[in-house]
Amino acid sequence: MSNRDVLRHADADALAEAAAGRLVAAVVEAQEQRGQAHVVLTGGGIGTAVLVALAASPAVSAIDWHRIHLWWGDERYLPTGDPERNDTAAHVALIDQVAIPRDRVHSIPGPDTSDSPQAAALAYGESLLRIGEGALPEFDVVLLGIGPDAHVASLFPEHPATHAVGNVVAVHNSPKPPPTRVSLTFAALNNARQALILASGPSKAEAVRLALEEHAGPLQVPASGIHAAQQTLFLIDEEAARELPADFGRPGA
């Protein structure tokens, strides 16, 4: 097993509330110390549940929504507003409920605003560099779900996108529908102070175990390739911890 930290929670609701609390704490600290915060959001059931928990928490008011940039780790290459897009769920769960300027919500282009997945990837990379004033912003928090195959963002096992250089890659022939996506690369995802890898439910148990194996490689087990600069946390519920030793990790707060 690796030495990354694992926090075990009783169920998905407890996990989502804990992740929301950690997200608030990291954003407030970033805004106090550096003036603004950069956060990378994720989709999926548990990723959206975190945003729902944040919207319902009194702590949501601690965030200065005029001093935050929201990014996405990946997106399905579908038109704006499509229910399968990660940003569509995020708007419903949180974004449309807080006073965040829309120019601080950085959605990945779809076919309605770009000519191709490659053009969308290029445009998103340019947005990152523009906001970062010529360099990739250092993300304060990266939220990532983990798939049953241990994929993160849209970086799938043995897929060409796992070899991508640069910050953003167009993903074709994804093993999970829809087949065409845009994703941040390992280099971009790891340009973060803190990464929170979220796993809920028994279907994620094998993926969690593989990701935490000492000799796991990112090409075969992409979730093992996430290494934030300060802290990488696996936030999992007890169903997702089924294949770990009973004493592995520690109870989540």
HELIX and SHEET records of a PDB file:
HELIX    1   1 ALA A   12  ARG A   34  1                                  23    
HELIX    2   2 GLY A   44  ALA A   56  1                                  13    
HELIX    3   3 PRO A   58  ALA A   62  5                                   5    
HELIX    4   4 ASN A   86  ALA A   93  1                                   8    
HELIX    5   5 ILE A   95  GLN A   97  5                                   3    
HELIX    6   6 ARG A  102  ARG A  104  5                                   3    
HELIX    7   7 PRO A  117  ILE A  131  1                                  15    
HELIX    8   8 PRO A  160  HIS A  163  5                                   4    
HELIX    9   9 PHE A  186  LEU A  189  1                                   4    
HELIX   10  10 PRO A  202  LYS A  204  5                                   3    
HELIX   11  11 ALA A  205  ALA A  211  1                                   7    
HELIX   12  12 PRO A  222  GLY A  225  5                                   4    
SHEET    1   A 7 ILE A  68  TRP A  72  0                                        
SHEET    2   A 7 ALA A  37  LEU A  41  1                                        
SHEET    3   A 7 PHE A 139  GLY A 145  1                                        
SHEET    4   A 7 ALA A 192  ALA A 199  1                                        
SHEET    5   A 7 GLN A 231  ASP A 237  1                                        
SHEET    6   A 7 ASP A   5  HIS A   9  1                                        
SHEET    7   A 7 ARG A 250  PRO A 251  1                                        
SHEET    1   B 3 ASP A  74  ARG A  76  0                                        
SHEET    2   B 3 ARG A 181  LEU A 184 -1                                        
SHEET    3   B 3 VAL A 168  VAL A 171 -1                                        
END                                                                             
